[in-house]
Amino acid sequence: MRIPTGCVATYGQIARVAGMPRHHRLVGRALRHLVDDGLVPWQRVVDASGRISRRSLDGSAEAIQRERLAEEGVVFDERGRVPLARFQWARCATQRRVPR
């Protein structure tokens, strides 16, 4: 819940912050079981390469995640990845930028 709007964090980054380094898969499992009530910004968590991880068989959750990130001003590169150098939590929170 601490990831600012317009920023993303990786599963591994969340695991480290939670004091469980190397447990990125556990973070993924926890996020997969969340109720989408808007309290936890699950859409702000991506894999280590900046890609959206598959959450549903039909791809609908991935489309929702991409749409929500775009609404927050997060952009994707030509390979469908979030440029972590620009949008990763800690880096992006210190940069002054206007969402597009």
N, C-alpha and C positions, 0 to 999 in steps of 0.2 A: 504494500500500500504506500510505501515511501517513494516509489519510482515516480518522478515528476511527469506531468502531462507533456507529451512531445519527446519523451526519452524512452529508451528500452534498456532492459537488462538481460543477461544471458542466464540460462538455467544454472550454470556453474557459478556465476556471480551471486545469484540468490542463495545457493547452497553455502558459499563461503560466508556471506553476511549472516546466515543463520547458524554459523558455527559448525557446519557439516561439509567441509571441503570434500570433493570427489563424490558427492551424492546428488549430482545433477539429475539423475533419473528419478530420484525420489521427489524432487521438486516438480518434475514433469507429471508424475503420478498424482501428486497433491493438486496441481492445477487442473488436471483433467477431471477431477471429481468435484470441482467447485460448482456451486449453484450460481448461475449467471444473474445475480441480483444487483450488480453494479457496485458492490462494496469493495471487491478486490479487482484491480485493473489487470486481469490475466493477459489481456491483449498486449501488454508491454513487455512480455517475456518471450525471447526468441532463442534460437540455438546459437552455438558459438561462432557460426559463420554469418549470423544475421538473418538466417532464414526462419520462416514460420514453420513450426513443426506440425506434422499431420495429427489432427485430433479426432477426426470423424471419417467414417468410411466414404461418405459422399463429398467431402471437401467443403461442406457448408461452414464449418467452424473456422477454417482457414480464410475463407472469403470474408467472414464477419471480422476476424482479427485484422486482416489487411485493411478493410474499410474503416474500422475504428482507429487504427494507427494513422491512416491517411487524414482522417478528420482532425487528428491532433497535430498534423503538420509533419509527420514522419514520412519520408520518401523512400522509395525502393530503387535499386539500381537495375540495369538491364537484365541482370540474372535473377531478379526477384528477391534480392537481399537488402536488408537495412544497412546502410554504411555505418558500421559501429564506431568508426573514428569520429563521426559527427553526432550520432544519436545515442551512443551508449551512456547510460546513467553515470554520473560523476563527470564525464567529459561534457555532455550536452547541458547539464545543469549549470555549469560554470560559463558557458558561452552565451552571449546575448545574441539571439537570432529571432527573427520574426517568422512564425509558421507560415507556410505557403498554402 
